Amino acid sequence: MLDAPPLTYAPGARPTPPAGAAAGAVASAAVDAPVALSRLLAPGEPLRALVVDDEPRLRQLLTRLLTRDGFECRDAADGEAALAVLAEWPAALVLSDLRMPGVDGVGLLERARLRHPETAVVIVTAVADVEVAVRCLAMGAADYLTKPFHLDEVRARVRQALSRRRLVADNRAYQRALEARVAEQAGRLEALFLASVTSLADALEVKDPYTRGHSLRVGRYATAVGRALGADAETCRQLELGGHLHDLGKIGVREAVLNKAGPLTDDEYAHIMTHPVIGWRLLRPLLEDAPLALAMVRSHHERYDGRGAPDGLAGEAVPLVARIAAVADSFDAMTSSRPYRHGLTLEAAVAELRRCAGTQFDPDAVAAFERAVGEGWVTLEG
């Protein structure tokens, strides 16, 4: 709505300088303004402005001013039309009247902040609407202009709005870079932690030469079963980690029991079966971000029929990752040679898994293991 005299004749404007001086000033502004304003934009970003007002005369005046200062300009008569322009023609700056029919300046601001958060919106309003304009600032407007206004004031507010927009953009870029550095550092720390923990697991297997490589194979088999069940990448990562660490608790088992050449007595078996809880207690402070892997450590000796250890869980009360680990762990145990027996062939071990499905093992996990074998994801090392 036009409630001010022409911009170049606004009340209170400075005295008009001599014609030659005015021409020189305009020429200087036309040359210098685009260069200066372009520094407030991202490299290669076009200097665009959208003028929104239901009064054609004011649209023309503002468009002429901004064009002279180097902007590529478009205009719209209301908020709805402005949003349509922005959808196909992103602009760095929007100068919008507050009171318009249909979607007014407030509605345009709300939607522009959601759809085009990189656009700086300057609200143009009459003096009586200043309170509303201040509320617009709280909603995310870059600045506001009150009518009547001076030509220099328009330029100053435009520059200020673009400066604020650039500051916000720089802050966002800095935050993204900082987050990337933090993520990179966290990744390095996690890698160091995992290297330390897996070194412990590897050191443990040195105590039991007959199971050397067992944990790595269990992790690989468990990951293959997870893939066959359609697990996502993070679940597969934790399946591999849990497989590698599942026997870490054996660090608390006597070497004489671990290295015994013959079958275990009942007492020896009970002693060795304390390792899931020992491992869980050791790793719980370290695996807060890997709860599935931690569940594998504690529950990989649970049975589907509830006769396992340490908690006597049954059926789906046993975490799925632990049901997968039980299949992978048993398969590797059956196919690994011991001093008192030879390892089974792949086919014989799969047949044994199938025979125990529904009692010791989850039938779905066994079926997924068979699919993984069929896909070639599970093979015996030569």
NORHU-V112732 format. One record per run of one state. SS is the DSSP state (a for helix, b for strand, c for the rest). FROM is the first residue (numbers start at 1). LEN is the number of residues. If there is no record, write none. Layout:
ss & from & len
SS & FROM & LEN
SS & FROM & LEN
This chain:
ss & from & len
c & 1 & 6
a & 7 & 3
c & 10 & 9
a & 19 & 20
c & 39 & 9
b & 48 & 5
c & 53 & 3
a & 56 & 13
c & 69 & 3
b & 72 & 5
c & 77 & 2
a & 79 & 10
c & 89 & 4
b & 93 & 5
c & 98 & 7
a & 105 & 11
c & 116 & 4
b & 120 & 7
a & 127 & 13
c & 140 & 3
b & 143 & 5
c & 148 & 3
a & 151 & 57
c & 208 & 1
a & 209 & 3
c & 212 & 2
a & 214 & 15
c & 229 & 4
a & 233 & 13
c & 246 & 2
a & 248 & 5
c & 253 & 2
a & 255 & 4
c & 259 & 7
a & 266 & 7
c & 273 & 2
a & 275 & 10
c & 285 & 6
a & 291 & 9
c & 300 & 15
a & 315 & 3
c & 318 & 2
a & 320 & 16
c & 336 & 2
b & 338 & 1
c & 339 & 2
b & 341 & 1
c & 342 & 4
a & 346 & 10
c & 356 & 1
b & 357 & 1
c & 358 & 3
b & 361 & 1
c & 362 & 1
a & 363 & 12
c & 375 & 8
